[in-house]
């Protein structure tokens, strides 16, 4: 048995835009519905959502039959969590609030087996189909994708050095945290925040890496794609349900 190729990693390497959706509701059924939308990737959120290892495994199982790449955001940089979630089948990981290249190197090391890293070795787990994927441990890094979030001024300042770290695939801007940390809460459109976002894009492209961003407003997503972002989240289950239900009820309550 061979591991399924990471189509999103390949697409990014080829410079193709990969569109994603955020899954925040902690429901395998909802995540399965989202997986059928035609998106390229889903982000299962373990930072700001009521998810844990088992609920995320259930969502990975629910989307397994769809031709998409599930990504998992961990709550923090933590080598033990990285090991557990990767063994559970989360090979595309997003790590929040990365501040410098040293931190990036620690994260990469946590995803790799020795001698390149420190990931703990297990002969059989969900990631290698319980021992059925031959040469998994030797080749696992080929289909892994590491997405590091830039969410503060320190991360912006060090973006070029972070992007240059071997094993980093995507620099991903979190506009909410970035704007808040730059004194512009709820205003990612502020000029100084937009300048910071543009500098992260430039740093990623200069290093030959992809740049990503969360952009649930359609006009923002289109603008960021035109600017050169290729790993773009254009919506979330929570937002689609909340805004859709709000609009539906508002329609019938008018007048």
Backbone torsions as a table, in degrees:
resi	resn	phi	psi	omega
1	UNK	NA	139.5	177.8
2	UNK	-112.3	151.0	177.4
3	UNK	-73.1	139.8	177.1
4	UNK	-64.4	136.3	-178.9
5	UNK	-66.8	147.8	177.8
6	UNK	-84.5	96.3	-174.4
7	UNK	-65.6	-31.5	-179.5
8	UNK	-72.2	-42.6	176.4
9	UNK	-59.1	-42.9	178.3
10	UNK	-64.0	-44.6	-179.8
11	UNK	-61.6	-40.6	178.8
12	UNK	-66.4	-40.6	178.7
13	UNK	-60.3	-32.9	179.8
14	UNK	-87.6	0.9	176.7
15	UNK	81.7	15.2	-180.0
16	UNK	-89.2	139.2	178.7
17	UNK	-66.7	131.2	178.7
18	UNK	-116.8	115.8	-174.9
19	UNK	-94.6	136.8	-177.5
20	UNK	-129.8	166.7	174.8
21	UNK	-130.0	145.3	-178.0
22	UNK	-92.4	137.5	177.5
23	UNK	-118.2	108.9	-172.6
24	UNK	-118.3	-3.8	-170.4
25	UNK	-90.6	-5.5	176.6
26	UNK	70.0	22.5	-176.7
27	UNK	-116.8	122.1	177.6
28	UNK	-63.2	-35.0	-179.4
29	UNK	-66.9	-45.7	178.6
30	UNK	-63.7	-42.8	179.4
31	UNK	-62.8	-37.1	176.7
32	UNK	-63.7	-40.4	177.4
33	UNK	-61.9	-44.4	179.9
34	UNK	-62.6	-35.5	-177.7
35	UNK	-65.5	-23.7	-180.0
36	UNK	-86.5	6.6	-174.1
37	UNK	-77.3	-16.6	-173.8
38	UNK	98.1	5.3	177.3
39	UNK	-69.1	164.8	178.1
40	UNK	-87.7	-32.5	-178.4
41	UNK	-149.4	157.8	173.4
42	UNK	-123.0	145.0	173.7
43	UNK	-109.8	114.4	175.8
44	UNK	-92.1	116.2	-168.3
45	UNK	-90.1	120.2	176.0
46	UNK	-107.6	8.1	-179.2
47	UNK	-100.2	-54.1	-175.4
48	UNK	-110.7	24.7	-176.3
49	UNK	-133.1	159.6	-178.7
50	UNK	-81.1	58.6	-179.6
51	UNK	-112.1	153.3	170.1
52	UNK	-137.7	-175.0	-175.7
53	UNK	-57.7	-45.5	-176.6
54	UNK	-69.5	-39.4	179.5
55	UNK	-68.9	-31.7	177.8
56	UNK	-73.1	-39.1	174.9
57	UNK	-58.5	-42.5	179.1
58	UNK	-60.7	-37.8	178.7
59	UNK	-72.3	-36.7	174.8
60	UNK	-62.0	-39.4	177.2
61	UNK	-66.6	-38.8	-176.3
62	UNK	-66.2	-29.7	-176.9
63	UNK	-100.5	2.6	-174.1
64	UNK	-59.9	-26.4	-178.5
65	UNK	-87.9	0.7	-178.5
66	UNK	-102.5	147.4	-177.9
67	UNK	-81.0	57.7	-179.7
68	UNK	-130.1	169.2	175.8
69	UNK	-109.9	113.4	175.0
70	UNK	-78.8	131.7	175.8
71	UNK	-112.9	150.5	-179.9
72	UNK	-125.4	127.6	173.5
73	UNK	-94.7	123.4	176.0
74	UNK	-83.1	160.0	-178.5
75	UNK	-72.7	-20.3	-176.4
76	UNK	-167.5	170.2	170.1
77	UNK	-72.2	115.5	-176.3
78	UNK	-157.5	112.9	-174.9
79	UNK	-61.2	-34.8	179.9
80	UNK	-68.0	-44.1	177.6
81	UNK	-63.9	-41.2	178.5
82	UNK	-58.1	-45.3	178.7
83	UNK	-60.9	-48.5	-177.1
84	UNK	-62.4	-46.5	-176.2
85	UNK	-71.8	-35.1	177.4
86	UNK	-68.0	-41.8	176.4
87	UNK	-61.1	-30.5	-179.7
88	UNK	-80.0	-3.8	175.2
89	UNK	110.8	5.4	178.1
90	UNK	-89.5	91.2	-176.0
91	UNK	-91.9	-17.6	175.6
92	UNK	-108.0	109.2	-172.1
93	UNK	-114.8	140.9	170.3
94	UNK	-113.0	130.6	179.6
95	UNK	-116.6	126.9	-176.5
96	UNK	-78.2	154.5	166.4
97	UNK	50.3	59.2	175.8
98	UNK	-86.7	130.4	-168.9
99	UNK	-108.1	-27.5	-177.1
100	UNK	-155.2	173.0	-175.8
101	UNK	-67.7	-33.5	178.7
102	UNK	-62.6	-43.1	176.6
103	UNK	-62.9	-42.1	178.8
104	UNK	-60.0	-41.4	179.4
105	UNK	-65.6	-37.4	177.0
106	UNK	-62.3	-41.9	-178.7
107	UNK	-65.5	-46.0	177.7
108	UNK	-58.0	-45.2	-179.0
109	UNK	-59.8	-36.0	-179.4
110	UNK	-68.6	-19.7	-179.5
111	UNK	-93.4	-7.7	-172.6
112	UNK	-114.5	146.1	173.6
113	UNK	-77.8	158.2	175.2
114	UNK	-60.7	147.3	9.0
115	UNK	-88.3	-3.4	-178.1
116	UNK	-77.7	-20.5	-175.6
117	UNK	-155.1	-159.0	-172.7
118	UNK	-126.2	11.1	-179.1
119	UNK	-60.2	130.9	-179.6
120	UNK	-66.4	144.2	-174.3
121	UNK	-95.4	129.8	173.2
122	UNK	-137.6	135.7	-174.6
123	UNK	-72.6	-31.4	-176.6
124	UNK	-138.9	121.4	176.4
125	UNK	-154.5	178.5	-176.4
126	UNK	-62.0	-33.2	-177.1
127	UNK	-62.6	-33.3	179.3
128	UNK	-110.0	31.6	178.2
129	UNK	53.0	42.1	174.0
130	UNK	58.4	41.2	176.2
131	UNK	94.1	2.5	-174.4
132	UNK	-88.9	-19.1	179.9
133	UNK	-87.1	112.3	-177.9
134	UNK	-72.8	141.9	179.4
135	UNK	62.8	22.9	180.0
136	UNK	-57.0	-49.7	-173.1
137	UNK	-64.0	-33.2	179.8
138	UNK	-74.1	-31.4	-171.7
139	UNK	-112.5	2.7	-173.1
140	UNK	-55.4	-37.5	-175.6
141	UNK	-63.4	-21.1	-176.2
142	UNK	-66.0	-33.2	-178.1
143	UNK	-107.6	2.5	174.9
144	UNK	-77.3	147.4	176.0
145	UNK	-133.0	127.2	-176.8
146	UNK	-114.3	121.4	-176.3
147	UNK	-116.4	115.7	-177.5
148	UNK	-107.1	128.9	-177.5
149	UNK	-86.6	136.5	173.9
150	UNK	-107.7	113.2	-169.1
151	UNK	-134.6	8.1	-179.9
152	UNK	-148.2	168.9	-177.3
153	UNK	-63.9	-33.6	178.4
154	UNK	-64.9	-42.9	177.5
155	UNK	-62.6	-40.1	177.2
156	UNK	-61.6	-46.7	-178.6
157	UNK	-60.0	-35.8	-175.4
158	UNK	-101.1	13.6	-173.2
159	UNK	-59.1	-40.1	-178.8
160	UNK	-63.1	-42.5	179.8
161	UNK	-68.8	-37.1	177.7
162	UNK	-64.6	-46.0	-178.6
163	UNK	-62.8	-29.3	-176.8
164	UNK	-76.2	-11.2	-178.5
165	UNK	-69.7	126.3	178.3
166	UNK	-64.4	129.5	-178.0
167	UNK	106.5	-14.7	173.6
168	UNK	-85.8	127.3	-177.3
169	UNK	-104.0	-35.4	-174.5
170	UNK	-140.5	135.0	164.4
171	UNK	-97.3	123.5	-173.6
172	UNK	-118.1	121.3	-179.8
173	UNK	-84.2	128.8	170.7
174	UNK	-100.2	95.6	-172.8
175	UNK	-60.4	-32.9	-178.7
176	UNK	-65.6	-54.0	178.9
177	UNK	-65.9	-40.3	-177.8
178	UNK	-62.3	-47.2	-179.2
179	UNK	-65.6	-38.3	178.1
180	UNK	-64.3	-45.2	-179.6
181	UNK	-68.8	-16.4	178.0
182	UNK	-102.2	16.5	175.2
183	UNK	77.1	23.3	-178.3
184	UNK	-133.9	54.5	-178.4
185	UNK	-53.4	135.3	-179.3
186	UNK	64.5	16.4	-177.5
187	UNK	-138.2	65.0	178.6
188	UNK	-66.7	-15.3	178.3
189	UNK	-81.3	-3.4	179.0
190	UNK	-57.9	144.3	-172.5
191	UNK	-57.4	-44.5	-177.1
192	UNK	-69.0	-29.3	176.3
193	UNK	-71.0	-42.9	178.2
194	UNK	-63.2	-35.0	176.3
195	UNK	-65.1	-40.0	177.7
196	UNK	-64.6	-42.6	178.7
197	UNK	-61.4	-43.5	179.2
198	UNK	-63.1	-35.0	-179.3
199	UNK	-70.7	-32.7	175.9
200	UNK	-67.3	-42.5	176.3
201	UNK	-57.8	-46.7	-179.7
202	UNK	-62.1	-42.4	-179.5
203	UNK	-63.1	-43.4	-179.9
204	UNK	-64.4	-47.9	-177.7
205	UNK	-64.4	-37.9	180.0
206	UNK	-63.7	-29.6	179.3
207	UNK	-90.2	1.4	-178.3
208	UNK	75.7	21.8	-179.8
209	UNK	-109.2	163.5	178.6
210	UNK	-83.6	154.1	174.9
211	UNK	-117.0	136.9	-179.1
212	UNK	-128.1	163.6	-179.2
213	UNK	-159.9	152.0	173.6
214	UNK	-92.4	119.8	-173.5
215	UNK	-144.2	75.8	-177.2
216	UNK	-72.9	-12.4	174.3
217	UNK	-87.9	124.7	-171.3
218	UNK	-56.6	-44.2	-178.4
219	UNK	-62.7	-38.5	177.1
220	UNK	-64.1	-45.8	-179.0
221	UNK	-60.2	-43.5	-179.8
222	UNK	-63.8	-39.0	179.7
223	UNK	-68.1	-43.4	-180.0
224	UNK	-65.1	-38.5	177.2
225	UNK	-63.4	-42.7	177.8
226	UNK	-62.4	-32.0	179.6
227	UNK	-73.4	-23.3	179.0
228	UNK	127.2	0.4	173.8
229	UNK	-69.2	135.3	-176.2
230	UNK	-120.1	-9.7	178.8
231	UNK	-119.1	90.6	-165.3
232	UNK	-123.8	124.2	173.2
233	UNK	-89.6	122.8	-172.9
234	UNK	-108.6	5.0	178.6
235	UNK	177.6	173.0	-177.6
236	UNK	-143.2	149.6	179.2
237	UNK	-56.9	-44.7	-178.9
238	UNK	-59.8	-47.9	-179.2
239	UNK	-65.6	-40.4	-179.3
240	UNK	-65.2	-41.2	178.9
241	UNK	-69.8	-46.4	-177.0
242	UNK	-65.4	-50.8	-177.2
243	UNK	-69.6	-36.5	178.8
244	UNK	-65.0	-43.5	179.4
245	UNK	-69.3	-38.2	176.5
246	UNK	-59.1	-47.8	-176.8
247	UNK	-65.5	-38.9	-179.3
248	UNK	-64.2	-48.6	-179.9
249	UNK	-67.5	-40.3	178.4
250	UNK	-59.4	-36.8	179.0
251	UNK	-59.6	-43.5	-176.4
252	UNK	-81.7	-16.7	180.0
253	UNK	-94.2	-6.7	179.4
254	UNK	-61.8	136.5	176.4
255	UNK	77.3	NA	NA
